[in-house]
Amino acid sequence: MTPAAGPAPSVSDSLSALFEAQRQAFLRNPFPSPAERRRHLDSVISSLLDRQRDFAAAIDADFGGRSLREVQFSEVFVSLASLRYARRRLGSWMRPRPASVDPALQPARAFVLPQPAGVVGIISPWNYPLFLSLGPLAGALAAGNRVMIKPSEFTPATSALLAEVLGSLFRPDHVHVVNGGADRGVEFAALPWNHLLFTGSTAVGRQVMRAAAEHLTPVTLELGGKSPAILAPDADPRRAAASIIYGKLLNAGQTCVAPDYVLVPGAALREFAGAALAAAEHYYPAAASNADYTSILNLHHAGRLFDYIEEGRSAGVEMLPGPLPSSPTRRLPLILALNPPPSLRLMNEEIFGPVLPLVPYSSLEEALAFVNARPRPLALYLFSSDRSTIRRVQQGTVSGAFSLNETILHCAVESLPFGGAGPSGIGSYHGRAGFDAFSQLKPVFLRRWPAFSSALRPPYGALHAFAARLLLR
């Protein structure tokens, strides 16, 4: 979906009719039982297991090269984990949640009732086209909703297969995949959803939020930004490099939580750079021809990365290992940019590829100031064994997530909410957080007989004065 300008777009009759069909279907069954919801999740789980190789082939075709083994973990496994986690726990999530009642309001009872939100929209991106469609779907179905998914037009084979598979499992008035180009995505965002989840860039997220504001639609925005990795003074550069480069090169860096730059003690800069290049060669030897290494999605994105490299080269930045590409290439190995000036685009825009700036620092305070002077990131990675350092970084920075001595894997922990902070996202999902995001958490207050609080009603006389003295003392 691309940004829209001008007045709110009109929505085609077919899309409006589909939305209305889902809304009416929800009104006919506004609170599906736990058994119904489990059946819905089971059908997706079973079909994903049956069709996992088909999905791997579709993703490979869309990327022009993405390995089966990478897809098995980063797309299929995490999707199954989301679906199974929700299936096992939705019964307990659905139960009323008791709330305390102040003595002055007794006798009474209160609780929170999680109700399905209604009709939910999911706009998923191209970089993880399966997981970032089925992960949100898990929470939406567990919460008992009707769902429409708008996958990316940049992964047409995967989007078509997703429509085929979900279309074989659900009626259009329950779950439906809406395919089409950017214009279709703009229409999709303009519908009066009961909740809308968007995963993508911060720039497009702003456009989605504007469209949602027309109907006061609640939104969950999973965006991006520049997620830093901090190598603390006590960290082992080689161990840190092994984790950072794994996180950076998974999906060729086309991951919203990939490390986007590394803050390194100045004295360890060269050692870390050497360890990073060695880790890259260990994971993906001869990356340009390695079948396990993912291609850049298309030449447009490859050209953007090439522009970052050219700008750095023109600014005199030392870039390793060399020789640098002379033209855009979709098989781009790891390239390190040593101490680039902060004015460069690669220091101000989310890189979304295998180019990694290394920024030296002289003190931990300087590193924290560097992070805090920039928009709040989706993730922050710290490498340290020192308790004082860990506490200072945890408490001294704000990010969507914090991960110690590891990168990226926190996304696979379903018991943790996943979301950003400010420009990197609004709201969160995964696990119970996803169930709650797609639910109306209704406060319920129950009273069956008169209570002390009736003394506070007018007319205000002696009884009211007595009650007020008791409450306000």
BELZIPE-V176009 format. One record per residue. N is the residue number from 0. SS is DSSP state (2 for helix, 1 for strand, 0 for the rest). PSI is psi as a letter, one per 40 degrees, with the letter a starting at -180 (NA if undefined). Layout:
n & ss & psi
N & SS & PSI
N & SS & PSI
This chain:
n & ss & psi
0 & 0 & h
1 & 0 & i
2 & 0 & i
3 & 0 & i
4 & 0 & i
5 & 0 & a
6 & 0 & i
7 & 0 & h
8 & 0 & i
9 & 0 & i
10 & 0 & h
11 & 0 & i
12 & 2 & d
13 & 2 & d
14 & 2 & d
15 & 2 & d
16 & 2 & d
17 & 2 & d
18 & 2 & d
19 & 2 & d
20 & 2 & d
21 & 2 & d
22 & 2 & d
23 & 2 & d
24 & 2 & d
25 & 2 & d
26 & 2 & d
27 & 2 & d
28 & 0 & g
29 & 0 & e
30 & 0 & g
31 & 0 & i
32 & 0 & i
33 & 2 & d
34 & 2 & d
35 & 2 & d
36 & 2 & d
37 & 2 & d
38 & 2 & d
39 & 2 & d
40 & 2 & d
41 & 2 & d
42 & 2 & d
43 & 2 & d
44 & 2 & d
45 & 2 & d
46 & 2 & d
47 & 2 & d
48 & 2 & d
49 & 2 & d
50 & 2 & e
51 & 2 & d
52 & 2 & d
53 & 2 & d
54 & 2 & d
55 & 2 & d
56 & 2 & d
57 & 2 & d
58 & 2 & d
59 & 2 & d
60 & 2 & d
61 & 2 & d
62 & 2 & e
63 & 0 & f
64 & 0 & g
65 & 0 & h
66 & 0 & i
67 & 2 & d
68 & 2 & d
69 & 2 & d
70 & 2 & d
71 & 2 & d
72 & 2 & d
73 & 2 & e
74 & 2 & d
75 & 2 & d
76 & 2 & d
77 & 2 & d
78 & 2 & d
79 & 2 & d
80 & 2 & d
81 & 2 & d
82 & 2 & d
83 & 2 & d
84 & 2 & d
85 & 2 & d
86 & 2 & d
87 & 2 & d
88 & 2 & e
89 & 2 & d
90 & 2 & d
91 & 2 & d
92 & 2 & d
93 & 2 & d
94 & 0 & i
95 & 0 & i
96 & 1 & h
97 & 1 & i
98 & 1 & i
99 & 0 & i
100 & 0 & h
101 & 0 & i
102 & 2 & d
103 & 2 & e
104 & 2 & e
105 & 0 & i
106 & 0 & h
107 & 0 & i
108 & 1 & i
109 & 1 & i
110 & 1 & i
111 & 1 & h
112 & 1 & h
113 & 1 & h
114 & 1 & i
115 & 1 & h
116 & 0 & d
117 & 0 & b
118 & 1 & h
119 & 1 & h
120 & 1 & h
121 & 1 & h
122 & 1 & h
123 & 0 & i
124 & 0 & a
125 & 0 & d
126 & 0 & d
127 & 0 & g
128 & 0 & d
129 & 0 & d
130 & 2 & d
131 & 2 & e
132 & 2 & d
133 & 2 & d
134 & 2 & d
135 & 2 & d
136 & 2 & d
137 & 2 & d
138 & 2 & d
139 & 2 & d
140 & 2 & d
141 & 2 & d
142 & 0 & e
143 & 0 & f
144 & 0 & i
145 & 1 & i
146 & 1 & h
147 & 1 & h
148 & 1 & h
149 & 1 & g
150 & 0 & i
151 & 0 & i
152 & 0 & e
153 & 0 & e
154 & 0 & g
155 & 2 & d
156 & 2 & d
157 & 2 & d
158 & 2 & d
159 & 2 & d
160 & 2 & d
161 & 2 & d
162 & 2 & d
163 & 2 & d
164 & 2 & d
165 & 2 & d
166 & 2 & d
167 & 2 & e
168 & 2 & d
169 & 0 & i
170 & 0 & i
171 & 0 & d
172 & 0 & e
173 & 0 & c
174 & 1 & h
175 & 1 & i
176 & 1 & h
177 & 0 & h
178 & 0 & i
179 & 0 & i
180 & 0 & a
181 & 2 & d
182 & 2 & d
183 & 2 & d
184 & 2 & d
185 & 2 & d
186 & 2 & d
187 & 2 & d
188 & 2 & d
189 & 0 & e
190 & 0 & i
191 & 0 & g
192 & 0 & i
193 & 0 & d
194 & 1 & i
195 & 1 & h
196 & 1 & h
197 & 1 & h
198 & 1 & h
199 & 0 & a
200 & 0 & i
201 & 2 & d
202 & 2 & d
203 & 2 & d
204 & 2 & d
205 & 2 & d
206 & 2 & d
207 & 2 & d
208 & 2 & d
209 & 2 & d
210 & 2 & d
211 & 2 & d
212 & 2 & d
213 & 0 & d
214 & 0 & e
215 & 0 & f
216 & 0 & h
217 & 0 & i
218 & 1 & i
219 & 1 & h
220 & 1 & h
221 & 1 & h
222 & 0 & b
223 & 0 & b
224 & 0 & a
225 & 0 & g
226 & 1 & h
227 & 1 & i
228 & 1 & h
229 & 1 & h
230 & 1 & h
231 & 0 & i
232 & 0 & d
233 & 0 & e
234 & 0 & i
235 & 0 & h
236 & 2 & d
237 & 2 & d
238 & 2 & d
239 & 2 & d
240 & 2 & d
241 & 2 & d
242 & 2 & d
243 & 2 & d
244 & 2 & d
245 & 2 & d
246 & 2 & d
247 & 2 & d
248 & 2 & e
249 & 2 & h
250 & 2 & f
251 & 2 & f
252 & 2 & e
253 & 0 & g
254 & 0 & h
255 & 0 & d
256 & 0 & e
257 & 0 & i
258 & 1 & h
259 & 1 & d
260 & 1 & i
261 & 1 & h
262 & 1 & h
263 & 1 & h
264 & 1 & h
265 & 2 & d
266 & 2 & e
267 & 2 & e
268 & 2 & d
269 & 2 & d
270 & 2 & d
271 & 2 & d
272 & 2 & d
273 & 2 & d
274 & 2 & d
275 & 2 & d
276 & 2 & d
277 & 2 & d
278 & 2 & d
279 & 2 & d
280 & 2 & d
281 & 2 & d
282 & 2 & d
283 & 0 & g
284 & 0 & h
285 & 0 & f
286 & 2 & d
287 & 2 & d
288 & 2 & e
289 & 0 & h
290 & 0 & e
291 & 0 & e
292 & 0 & h
293 & 0 & i
294 & 0 & i
295 & 0 & i
296 & 0 & d
297 & 0 & i
298 & 2 & d
299 & 2 & d
300 & 2 & d
301 & 2 & d
302 & 2 & d
303 & 2 & d
304 & 2 & d
305 & 2 & d
306 & 2 & d
307 & 2 & d
308 & 2 & d
309 & 2 & d
310 & 2 & d
311 & 2 & d
312 & 2 & d
313 & 2 & d
314 & 0 & e
315 & 0 & e
316 & 0 & h
317 & 1 & h
318 & 1 & h
319 & 1 & i
320 & 0 & e
321 & 0 & i
322 & 0 & i
323 & 0 & i
324 & 0 & i
325 & 0 & e
326 & 0 & i
327 & 0 & h
328 & 0 & i
329 & 0 & e
330 & 0 & g
331 & 0 & h
332 & 0 & i
333 & 0 & h
334 & 1 & h
335 & 1 & h
336 & 1 & h
337 & 1 & h
338 & 0 & f
339 & 0 & i
340 & 0 & i
341 & 0 & e
342 & 0 & e
343 & 0 & i
344 & 2 & d
345 & 2 & e
346 & 2 & e
347 & 0 & e
348 & 0 & i
349 & 0 & h
350 & 0 & d
351 & 0 & f
352 & 0 & i
353 & 0 & f
354 & 1 & h
355 & 1 & h
356 & 1 & h
357 & 1 & h
358 & 1 & h
359 & 1 & i
360 & 1 & i
361 & 0 & d
362 & 0 & i
363 & 2 & d
364 & 2 & d
365 & 2 & d
366 & 2 & d
367 & 2 & d
368 & 2 & d
369 & 2 & d
370 & 2 & d
371 & 2 & e
372 & 0 & e
373 & 0 & i
374 & 0 & i
375 & 0 & h
376 & 0 & i
377 & 0 & d
378 & 0 & i
379 & 1 & h
380 & 1 & h
381 & 1 & h
382 & 1 & h
383 & 0 & i
384 & 0 & e
385 & 0 & h
386 & 2 & d
387 & 2 & d
388 & 2 & d
389 & 2 & d
390 & 2 & d
391 & 2 & d
392 & 2 & d
393 & 2 & d
394 & 2 & d
395 & 2 & e
396 & 0 & i
397 & 0 & h
398 & 0 & i
399 & 0 & d
400 & 0 & i
401 & 1 & h
402 & 1 & h
403 & 1 & h
404 & 0 & f
405 & 0 & i
406 & 0 & i
407 & 0 & d
408 & 2 & e
409 & 2 & d
410 & 2 & d
411 & 2 & e
412 & 0 & g
413 & 0 & d
414 & 0 & e
415 & 0 & h
416 & 0 & i
417 & 1 & h
418 & 1 & i
419 & 0 & a
420 & 0 & h
421 & 1 & b
422 & 0 & e
423 & 0 & e
424 & 1 & i
425 & 1 & h
426 & 0 & i
427 & 1 & i
428 & 1 & a
429 & 0 & h
430 & 2 & a
431 & 2 & d
432 & 2 & d
433 & 2 & d
434 & 2 & d
435 & 2 & d
436 & 2 & d
437 & 0 & e
438 & 1 & i
439 & 1 & h
440 & 1 & g
441 & 1 & h
442 & 1 & h
443 & 1 & h
444 & 1 & h
445 & 1 & h
446 & 0 & h
447 & 0 & e
448 & 0 & i
449 & 0 & i
450 & 0 & i
451 & 2 & d
452 & 2 & e
453 & 2 & d
454 & 2 & e
455 & 2 & e
456 & 0 & i
457 & 0 & i
458 & 0 & i
459 & 0 & h
460 & 0 & a
461 & 2 & d
462 & 2 & d
463 & 2 & d
464 & 2 & d
465 & 2 & d
466 & 2 & d
467 & 2 & d
468 & 2 & d
469 & 2 & d
470 & 2 & d
471 & 2 & e
472 & 0 & NA
